[in-house]
Amino acid sequence: MSAPVRPRDAEANLTEASSPTQASAPSQASAPTAMVRICGFEDLVPELGVAALVSGTQIAVFRLTDGSVHAVQNLCPFSGASVLSRGITGSRGDEPTIASPIYKQVFSLVTGECLVTMDKEPMPGASPHLRVYRVLVDGPGVWVDPTDLP
């Protein structure tokens, strides 16, 4: 039996995302210069997450069955482990969500808000909500803006 195929750019060893100055960068009109290419759109398996290391920060990236792509911090604020890329995707109404694989907190992939705390408190000094990153799908590439959204 052959081994499962995984996305090339986001394995357990977390590869550093490529620089937007490479030839495959989106045009200046479509993306700010801070955007970083994570991987190809087809490299993402629907409903499964991948982790990417961007400027020293782990980001969890998800492609959903509707074709949308979302990016949030990979660090779970409740367990302190970088595991959200291995969480369970779902939804609350029309809002896509990710459930942490450790304590099962549920977060919005749109706003980062913690929707279900499972009666736990976040790690000391941590916000219960996730940082959300802007995503651009430009042709075959998936790009993430590593700056926090307001």
C-alpha positions as CSV (number, residue, x, y, z in Angstrom):
1,M,0.0,0.0,0.0
2,S,1.4,3.4,-0.9
3,A,1.8,6.3,1.5
4,P,-0.7,9.1,1.5
5,V,0.1,12.1,-0.6
6,R,0.5,15.4,1.3
7,P,1.0,19.0,0.2
8,R,4.5,19.7,-0.7
9,D,5.0,23.1,1.1
10,A,3.5,22.3,4.5
11,E,4.7,19.1,6.1
12,A,5.5,18.3,9.7
13,N,8.9,19.9,9.3
14,L,7.3,23.2,8.4
15,T,9.0,24.7,5.4
16,E,9.6,28.4,5.2
17,A,7.1,29.9,2.8
18,S,8.6,31.3,-0.4
19,S,9.2,35.0,-0.9
20,P,6.7,37.1,-2.9
21,T,9.6,38.4,-5.0
22,Q,9.9,35.1,-6.9
23,A,8.6,34.9,-10.5
24,S,5.3,33.4,-9.4
25,A,4.4,36.4,-7.2
26,P,1.0,38.0,-7.8
27,S,0.9,41.3,-9.7
28,Q,1.4,44.5,-7.6
29,A,-2.2,45.4,-8.4
30,S,-3.6,42.2,-6.9
31,A,-1.6,41.8,-3.7
32,P,0.4,44.0,-1.3
33,T,4.1,43.4,-1.1
34,A,3.8,41.8,2.3
35,M,2.0,38.8,0.8
36,V,3.9,35.5,1.0
37,R,3.3,32.5,-1.2
38,I,2.3,29.4,0.9
39,C,1.7,26.7,-1.7
40,G,-0.3,25.9,-4.8
41,F,-4.1,25.9,-4.6
42,E,-4.2,22.3,-5.8
43,D,-1.7,21.3,-3.1
44,L,-4.4,21.9,-0.5
45,V,-6.8,19.0,0.2
46,P,-10.4,20.3,0.8
47,E,-11.3,20.2,4.5
48,L,-7.8,19.4,5.7
49,G,-5.3,22.0,7.0
50,V,-1.6,22.5,6.5
51,A,0.9,24.4,8.5
52,A,3.3,26.9,7.0
53,L,6.1,28.8,8.6
54,V,6.0,32.5,7.7
55,S,8.6,34.8,9.1
56,G,9.0,32.5,12.1
57,T,5.3,32.2,12.8
58,Q,3.3,29.1,12.2
59,I,0.1,29.7,10.2
60,A,-2.7,27.1,9.6
61,V,-4.2,27.2,6.1
62,F,-7.5,25.5,5.2
63,R,-9.1,25.0,1.8
64,L,-12.8,24.2,2.2
65,T,-15.1,22.3,-0.1
66,D,-16.6,25.6,-1.4
67,G,-13.2,26.6,-2.7
68,S,-12.5,29.2,0.0
69,V,-9.2,29.4,1.7
70,H,-8.7,30.6,5.3
71,A,-5.6,31.2,7.4
72,V,-5.3,31.5,11.2
73,Q,-2.6,31.1,13.8
74,N,-1.5,27.5,14.2
75,L,-1.0,27.9,18.0
76,C,-4.0,26.8,20.1
77,P,-4.4,29.4,22.8
78,F,-5.9,26.8,25.2
79,S,-3.3,24.0,24.9
80,G,-0.3,26.0,23.9
81,A,0.5,23.5,21.1
82,S,0.8,24.3,17.4
83,V,-1.9,21.9,16.3
84,L,-4.8,23.9,14.7
85,S,-3.7,22.8,11.2
86,R,-4.6,19.3,12.3
87,G,-8.0,20.3,13.6
88,I,-11.5,19.4,12.4
89,T,-13.2,21.7,10.0
90,G,-16.9,22.4,10.2
91,S,-19.4,25.2,10.4
92,R,-21.8,27.0,12.7
93,G,-24.6,28.0,10.3
94,D,-22.8,29.6,7.4
95,E,-19.6,30.4,9.3
96,P,-16.7,28.0,8.7
97,T,-15.0,26.8,11.8
98,I,-12.0,24.8,13.0
99,A,-12.0,22.6,16.2
100,S,-8.8,22.2,18.1
101,P,-7.7,18.6,18.1
102,I,-6.6,18.7,21.7
103,Y,-9.4,20.2,23.9
104,K,-12.0,20.7,21.0
105,Q,-12.5,24.4,21.3
106,V,-14.3,25.7,18.2
107,F,-13.0,28.8,16.4
108,S,-14.4,30.9,13.5
109,L,-12.1,30.7,10.5
110,V,-13.5,34.1,9.4
111,T,-13.1,36.2,12.6
112,G,-10.9,33.9,14.8
113,E,-13.5,34.2,17.6
114,C,-13.6,31.3,20.0
115,L,-17.2,30.0,19.7
116,V,-16.9,27.1,22.2
117,T,-14.4,27.1,25.1
118,M,-15.3,23.6,26.4
119,D,-15.2,25.1,29.9
120,K,-11.4,25.8,29.6
121,E,-9.4,29.0,30.0
122,P,-6.7,30.0,27.5
123,M,-3.1,29.7,28.5
124,P,-2.0,32.5,30.9
125,G,-1.6,35.8,28.9
126,A,-3.2,34.3,25.8
127,S,-6.3,35.6,24.1
128,P,-9.0,33.0,23.6
129,H,-9.4,34.1,20.0
130,L,-7.1,33.3,17.0
131,R,-5.2,35.7,14.8
132,V,-6.7,35.7,11.3
133,Y,-4.6,36.3,8.2
134,R,-5.8,37.6,4.8
135,V,-5.5,35.1,2.0
136,L,-5.3,35.6,-1.7
137,V,-5.7,32.9,-4.3
138,D,-4.0,34.2,-7.4
139,G,-4.0,31.7,-10.3
140,P,-2.5,28.5,-9.0
141,G,-0.9,30.1,-5.9
142,V,-2.1,30.7,-2.3
143,W,-0.7,33.8,-0.7
144,V,-1.0,34.9,2.9
145,D,-0.5,38.4,4.4
146,P,1.5,37.7,7.6
147,T,0.3,40.9,9.3
148,D,-2.7,40.6,11.7
149,L,-6.1,41.8,10.6
150,P,-7.5,44.5,12.8
